[in-house]
Amino acid sequence: MLNYLARRLLFMLPLLLGITIITFVIIHLSPGRPTDTVVYGNPKLGTDTRTRLDALYGLDRPLPVQYWHWFTRLIKLDFGTSFNDNRPVMKKIMERLPATILLNSLALLVIFIVAIPLGVVSAAKRDTPFDKTVTVASFIAYAMPTFWLALLLMMLFGVYWRILPLGGMYSANYEYLPAGKKALDLLWHLILPVFVSAFGGFASITRYSRSQMLEVLHHDYIRTARAKGLPEYKVIYKHALRNALLPIITLLGLSLPGLIGGGVIFETIFSWPGMGRLGWEAVMSRDYPVIMGVGVLSAILTLLGNLIADIMYAYADPRIRYQ
């Protein structure tokens, strides 16, 4: 296993390098430049100002030279300085990263804790009223636009009933609250964003886990286990579930990049100060250093998610061994 991990980690380095090159080229070839927002926003500034700004940011250099300067800083874990406010990109990311990880990790936890058991029980009780109820609810949840649901819940719980906050991460008097009330205040602000963020994924994971369990329950070894007289709960949760989890593990690994940029819509609607909003604002203003910083973190999480999924395969299925 250690040799396999070492090979995978070494293979990730050139792959990450290729991702950064492609991302760097794409954002520089896209329409618009970072200096457009400055020059076009002020009619008193002319083309000379834009030329000086391009020289200041290094945008007048050839693209390979720009990438090399950016890459030499990346080796030192320096993503450069934001074009918008001249603040270090790493500092801006570290300010937003905890909020995004908190929101999306709780949403993923809710999805997999609730959706997988529901899918398993629904498959075990196929064609029962419980199964039909879960199926109909899953289809409704899957088809419902999450942004519309977010606005509806904000209007219902925040405007009409006024029992939940409309947005933000903290209340206005958060700094003056004791430690216990600070935790409750944060939890109070998390209820709506976590629920809406988990809503769409909950429906798809429930349907996926149900279909996988139905497929596994028709295998010969399941019939053999039942013929031996094993209790039904052992057949379901000990023999069938482990094999049905393999595709779901893949989905879990692919969900890790969503910890960084998967909540753009929800963070915007709920005014949540996370990485999704930071990346969106950077794209809209052509803030190249911030875009590259968010892109590199998303690429690293994607590669790590695939590696974690491969490792979990070996623990879920004893037949899989990495030499």
N, C-alpha and C positions, 0 to 999 in steps of 0.2 A: 504493500500500500504506500509506503514512504517513497519508494522509487517512482511509483505512478504519480504521486503528488508532485514530486520534483520535476518530472517530465512535463506535466501539465502546466506548472507555474512557469517553466522556461519557455514553453510554447506560447504562453499568454503574452510574453514581452513583445515579440515581433507582431503578433496580432494587434496588440494595443497600439503599437507604432503605426501600423497601417490604418487603423481607425482614426488616429489623430491626423494623419496626412489627408485622408479623404475628407474629414470634417473641416479641416483648415481650408482646403481648396474650395469646398462647396460654399462656405460662408463668405469667402472673399470673392467668389464669382457671382454671388446672388446680387440682384439689383439693389442699388443704393449703397451709400458709404456712411461711416459714422459722422463725417463732417457735414453731411447734408442737413441734419437737424439743426446744426449751429448756423450755417450760412443761410439756408432758406428761411429760417425762423427770424432772421434779422435783415431787413432790406438794406441796412447801411453797410453790411459786409459784402465784399465782392469776391472775385475769384482769387485775388492775391491772398486774402485771408484763408481761403480753403487750401491754397498751395502751402502756406506756412503751417497750417494745422496738419496736413498730410505729412509734412516733413517732421513735425513734432512727434506725431504718433508712429512714424516709421512706415507709413502707408505708401510712400513714394518709392520704396525699395522693391526690387524684384521679389516675387512670391516665395521662391526658395530661400532667399535671404531672410525674409520675415519669419518663415517657419523655423529656420535654424536658430534665430534669436529667441523665438518663443520656446523651442525645445530645450535649449541650454538653460533657460530659467525653470522649465518644468522638472528637469533633473534635480534641481535644488528645492523642489516642491514650492516653486514660486510661479503662480499663474499670471503674474503681471499686475498692472494697474488698470482700473476701470476707466474707460473714456468719459463716462458721465460725471463722476465726482472725484476722480483721481485718488480713490481709495484702493488699497490692495484687494485683489479679487479673493484671495484666500480668507481675508478677514470678513468680507461680505458673505462668503459661503458659510463660514463657521457661525455667523450670526443667524442665518436662516436654516441651517441644516438640522439643529435639534428640533425645531418646530415641525419640519416636514417628516422627519423620522418618527416622531411621536405620533403624529396624525395617521400616517400611512401604515405604520407597524401595528397600531391598534386596529385599524380597519382590516388588515390582513389577518390579524388574530381572530377577530370576530368572524370573518369569512370562513376560515378553515375550522374553527371550533364549532360553528353552528351548521355550516353547509355540508360538510362531510358526513357527520352523523345523520342529518336529515336525508341525504341521498342514500346512505346505507340502509337505514330503516325503511325508506320508501321502496327500495329494491327488494328487501326481505319480505315486505308486505305488498307485493305487487297486486294491482287491480283491486285493492281494498279502498274504502273511503279515505283513509289516511294518505295512501299513495296518490289518489286522484286529486285530493286537496293540495298536496305538495306540488304536484305537476302543474295544476292550474295557477297556483300562486307563483311558481317559478317562471312560467311563461309571461304572466302579467308583469312581474318584476323585471324580466329581461327586456320586454318591449317598452317599458316606461322610460322616458327621457329623464336622466338623473338631474340635469340642470333644472327642468321643470319641477321635479319633486323637491329640489332644494328650495326653490322660490315658494312653492306651496307650503312647505313646512315652516319656512321663515315667516310667512304671512300668518299661518295658523298659530304657531307657538310663540312667535316674537311680537306680532302686531296685535292680534285679537286677544289671545289669552295672556300674553306677556309673562310667560313662565320660563322662557329660555332666551338667552342673548341672541341678537341678530347676527353678530359677527365679532371678529377680533379674537385675540387669544386671552386677554385679561380684561378685567373691569378697570374703570378709571381710578378707583381707590386701591388698586392691587398692592401698591408699595406699602400702604399703611395697615394692611391686614396681617394678623398673626399667621404663623406657619400653617396651622391646620386649615384655616379659612382660605389661604392661598391655594392649597391643594384642591379644596372644594370648588373654588372659583375657576381654576383651570379645568377641572373635570366638568363643570357646568358648561363651559364654552366648548368642550370637546364633543358633547352629545350629538348635536346636529351634524357637524362635519364628519364625524366617524360613521354615523348611521348612513348618511348619503353616500359617502365614499365606499362603504362596504355593500351598498344595496345592489349595484349592478354585478359586482363580482360574486355576491352571494347566490344570485340566480343561476349564473353559468356554472359555478362549481357544484351546486346541488344537482343540476341536470347531468353534469359530466360524471360525478361520482355515482349517481344512480345507474347510468348506462354502463359504466365499467363493472359495477357489482352484478348487474344482470348478465353481462357477458361471462363473468367468472363463475357465477352460480350454475351455469350450464356445462361446466367442464366435468370430465369423468372423475377426477379426484374428489370433487365435492359430493358426487353421488356415492362414491366409495366411503367417504367419511360418514355420511348419513346411514349407509348400510351397516356400518360398524356399530351403530347405536349411539353415536356421540350426540350430546345435547345440541340443540339448534344454535344456541348462542356461541358455542365453541366452533361450530361449522362456519358461522358468519364472521365472527370477530377474530378467530385464530387462523383459519385456513383461507377463507375467501378475501378478507379485507387486506391482507398483506400483499396479495397479488394485484388487487384492484388499485392499490395506492401508487403503483409505479408510474402510470401516466399523470396522476395528480401531483406526484413529486416533481415531475417536469414543469407543471404549471407553477408550483411553488418557487422553483428556481428562476423561472422567467418573470416572476412577480417582483423580484428584488430590485430591478431597475425602477420600478414604480415608486420605490421609497424616495427617489430623488425628484423625478419630474412627472409622476403620474397624477398629481393632484392639481394641475393648473386650473381647471374649471372650478373645482371646489374651493381652492385657496382664493381665487378671485371673487367668487360669490360671497364667501364668508369672511373676506378680508383677513385671511390667515397668512401671517408673515413667513412663508415658506419658500423652498427652492423653486417650486413651480412658478410662482409669481416672479421670482428673481429671473429665471430663465426667459419667461415671456417678455418681461420688461426689457431684458437685454436684446432679445430678437427684434423687438419693435424699434429700439434705438440704435441697432447695429453695433452694440457694444461687444466687439470681437473677443476681448480677453475673458469677459464673463461667460459668453457663449461657450468658449473653449473649455473653461473651467467646469461648467455644468456638464458639458459633453464628455469630458474625460472621466468624471465621477460616474456618470451613467454607464459608460463603456466598462469601467472597472467592475461595477456591480453586475453587469450582464455576464461578464466572464466568470466572476466569482459565483454567480447564481448557477451557471452551468456546471461548474466544478462541484459545488455543494450538492446539486441534484445527482451527479454521478456517484458521489460518495454515499449518499442516502440510498441509492439503488442497492448497494452491497449489503446494507443493514436491513433493508426491507425484503430482499430476495436472497436467500443463502446460495442460490445457484450462480450468482454474479460474483466473480472474484477478479481483482485487478492485480496483475503480476508486474 
